[in-house]
Amino acid sequence: MKVVKFKEYSLTKIIYFFKTYYSRMLKAYKYRVYPNKD
């Protein structure tokens, strides 16, 4: 049970990290392509 909980916790942690990382990269990409737009 502990292993399963740890796996779920690590998975959610990784998903949360990738969500924030992807959103940051997307913002940076939009800022590069469209510097005039917000």
C-alpha positions, 0 to 999 in steps of 0.5 A: 500500500505504501508503495502504491501511495508513493507512486501515485504521489510521485506521479501527481508531483511529476504531472504538476511539475510538467504542467507548470513547466509546459505553461512557462515554456508556452508563455515564453514561446508566445512572447518570442513569436508575438512580442507585441501581444500579451 
